[in-house]
């Protein structure tokens, strides 16, 4: 683990910030380092760069935004958790929906705060998650408890509330790699009906291809065995 020695006595927590907004990163860095026991050792602007930066610096914590220019912070979180064992991730994002919350937890994030949280709340979360704890905003914790108490089908519907239950089923099978013919057989539907469902899924999720839909679904945990 990266540890920055201060005064040869104590050590500061090393943090990597992943966010594509320079002004936000600068403000967050200043807020963290003003605490005296936290130092920002590196920053990343993209999902692709994040795992490499984390592997190079081995920080005590990663602060992760979910909306990045080249992809999802959820996938970046999943890679960091899988590839750099022991480096926890705290999500700090504008995304305040159930789908993002549940997907981040499934990806291995140890905490979830919405941007706009008070400085003291962010500092508490950084220290707690870096120490192996879990931190969520008050309302987020209540929602997470309700989400985890639901059935798998209800979870999928919460992940994509704009989709019908049947469309969630089709999207999950898409993410599992099934083609239209096999989806039709699995769900006892006509292939034309499956094609119609897929068209509606594309429209509702604002994606332009099957690959984009699959990537979006897998980001949110669909398609897993």
N, C-alpha and C positions, 0 to 999 in steps of 0.2 A: 504494500500500500504506500502511496505517496504521503509523506508527512513532512510538513515544513516546520523546521525547528525555529522557535522564537525565544530569544534570550537564553538559549542553551538549557532551558528548564522545561517549558511546556511545548506542545506541538499544536499547530493550527490544523483544522480540518481542511483537506484539499477538495475543491469543488470544480467540476466542469459544467459549463452552461451550454445548453444546446437550444438556440433560438435564432430565427432569421432576422430579427429586428435589432439593428445596432444600438439604437437609443434605449430600448428596453434592456439589452444586455449590459450597457454601461450603467444604467440606473440600478439594476439588480446587483452588479458587481460592487458598486459603491455601498449599497445597503448591507451586503454581506460582509465586506471587509471592514466596515465601520464598527462591526461587533468586536473585532480584535482577535477572535479565536477561529476565524474562517478566512481562507484565502482562495481566490479563483486562479487555478493554475492553467486553464485553457478554455477556449470557446470554440463552438462549431456552429455553422449556419445551416447545414443540410443533414438529412437522414443518412445519406451515404457516408459522410465524413465522421459522423458521431462515433461509431464503434472504433474507428481507427484512432481518433483522438483519445478516447477512453483507454484503449489498449496501450497507447504510448505513455500516458501519464499515470494510469492506475490510481485515480482519485478515490477519496473516501465516499463520494457521492456525485451523482449526475443529476442536474436539474434539467428536465426535458419538456419542451413545448411539443404539442401534438400536431400542429399544422405547420409543416415545413415545405419549402418550395419544390423539393424533388420527391416528396413522399410523406409517409406518415411517421410521426414520432412513436407510434405504437409498434411498428415493425422495428424501428431503431432500438426501442426499449427491449423488445424480445431478443434481438441480437446481442445487445450488451449483457443482458442477464445470462444468456446462454454461453457467450464467448469469454466473458470476463468475470468468472466466478467470484462472488463476494463483493462486487460493486453495486450498491443499491441505487435505485432510481426514484426520484421525486418528480412527479408530473406537476408542472406549473403552466396552465394553459387558459385560453379564453373559452374552450369547449366545456360547456356546463350541462351536457346532455347525458342521459343514462347510458347510451351506447358507448360513448367515449370512456366514461367512467369504468364500466364493466370490462371493456376491451383492454384498458390500461392495466387493470388488476389481473386479468388473465395473462397479459404479457409479462407480468412479474413486477410491476411497479410497487414500491413500498409505501407510497403516499400520493395524495392527489389534492392539489389546491387550485382554485380558480384565480387568475390574475386579478389584482385588485385587493387581494388579501393584505392585511396589515403587516407592517415590517416585523413586529414581534411574533406574529403567527408564522411567517415565513422562516424566521430564524429558529423558532421552536421546531418546526417541521424538519429543517435541515439537520439540526443536531439529533433529533429523535430517529429519523430514517437512517442517518449515517451510523447510528449506534445499533441498528438492527430492528428498530421499532416500526410501527405503522402510524401514519397520521392522515386524517381526512378532516375537511371543514365540517362544522356541525351539521349542516343540512346534507352534505355529501355522505356523511356516515349513516344518516337515517335512510337515505336513498339506497346506499350500497347494501345495507341489511335487508331491505325489501327486495332488491334485485337478486341477492344470493338465496333468498328464501323461495323464489319462484321456481316453476318447472322449467325444463330446458326449452320447451316451446315458447313459454312466456318470455324467457330471456331473449330468444331470437327476435320476438316481436318488439321487445324493448330496444334491442340493438338497432332495429330498422322499423320504427313506428309508422313510417310512410308506406310500408309494404303490408299486404294482407298476409294471413297465416299461410295460405297456399304459396304466395310469392316467396315467403321466407323459406319454405320447403324447397322450392325450385332453386333458389339462390344457394342454399346449403349443398344441394346435389351438384350444382355447377362448380362450387368450390371443391368438391370431392373429385372433380375431373370427369363427370359423366357427360356424355353427349345427349342431344335432344331425344334420340330414340330410346336410350336407356333410362333417361328421366321419365319419359312417357310410360315405359313399362313399370318402373318402380312405383309411380303414383297412379297407375291405371288411368292414364289420360291419353287423348289423341296427340300426336306430334304437333298438329296445328295449334292445339290449346297450349302446349308447352312453349311454342314459339311466341304466342300472344303474351304469355306470362313474362317471358324474357324481354320482350319489347317494353312491357310496362315497367319491369324492373329497371331497365336502362333509363327510361324517362324519369322515374321517380328518384333514382340515385344520381342522375345527371352524369352518366358515364356513356361512352361512345362505342365500347366494344366489350366482347365477352371477357377478354383479358383484364380490362379495367374492373369489371364487375367482380371477377374472381379475386383480384388483388384486394378490393375493398372488403369483400366477404372474409377473406383470410386475415386481414388486419384486425377484424372484429371477432376472430375466433371461430368462424364457421368453417366447415369442411374438415374439421379434425375428427379422428376416429374416437 
